[in-house]
Amino acid sequence: MKAPITVSVTGAAGQIGYALLFRIASGALFGPDQPVNLRLIEIEPALPTLEGVVMELDDCAFPLLREIVPTADLNEGFRGTNWALLVGSVPRKAGMERGDLLGINGKIFTGQGQAIAKNAASDVRTLVVGNPCNTNALICASNADGVPKDRFFAMTRLDENRAKSQLAKKSGAHHSEVTNLCIWGNHSATQYPDFTNAKINGKPATEVISDHEWLKGEFITTVQQRGAAIIKARGASSAASAANAAIDTVVSLVNPTPAGDWHSVAIYSDGSHYGIEKGIMASMPIRTVTNGTWEVVDGVPVDAFSQGKIDATINELLEEREAVQNLIPA
Ligand code: NAI
């Protein structure tokens, strides 16, 4: 039997947590012969609810699930972790400005970054889901002294999956036939789902879909505003699809990317790709080379339309960084 992989999940008693933990425990991240330990982190008031989730995990008797540690202590929660999935954050409340939200959540991620640096395994990788996820990930990475920045990611995979699904519906193809779909920039309403390089059954999406007005307009806004549309329809924010995207992200980061394709995830920009400034967490096309090694796919064509959209979302990330400058050590 292989040694277990330890996964820490924050916000484990929340909606996404509930949709995520059972899939991790059943082997969705690392396959059917890889045992996992779960370290479940919540704030104190949510510990009783988390206890209920742990009881349900127990009651599933998952063959791959070894240890479960529910805790409100960050040192305990990140001890020996190989994958930290940072889902928990404080939702935006009425009257709260975006800057306030950035500040409140930012403080959570300074502490978590420090605790990851202090306690996690030497190969730790961190995926931030809790919003505003790009800037939270930047704060986390900046406070995790000694952990390389290329081990931090922020989730834009749900946006990629949403975009693929929209292109599939419009063209009549199956969503598995849509490839090369990159989300650029921020996981927010400024994100740019790049249809100009997407392929459907190996052909450019712009050839398969002749309605270019739709691609440039409704397609983009549908993807950008999908989260709000789900809240309106369901009365609650997307949780199962977000959990699924978190799983997809980890799976794509531990398995080599199929030749010629890429996947979307926000990474720490080193300033050497697509003119994107150093020191923000920006989504761009990524290819996983081996487990633990990834690279930016360079040379993806960026036309004037795309460049305008990319500039807008990158500018938003720069503004967000400015707003939390006090949480990013020099
Ligand atoms: P939720 O409100 O149901 O659960 C959040 C949980 O986080 C709560 O149980 C809360 O107690 C916990 N929490 C709050 N502060 C914490 C802290 N400091 N440490 C540990 N746990 C803490 O929210 P839900 O639906 O599970 O969403 C979680 C986050 O994911 C939200 O920020 C949401 O906006 C974000 N999200 C991100 C997506 C993406 O594509 N990146 C997609 C969908 C949601």
Residues whose N, C-alpha, C, O or C-beta is under 5 A from the ligand:
A	BS01	NAI	T10 G11 A13 G14 Q15 I16 G17 I41 E42 I43 A46 V87 G88 S89 V90 I108 V129 G130 N131 C133 M155 L158 H187 S237 S238 A239 A242
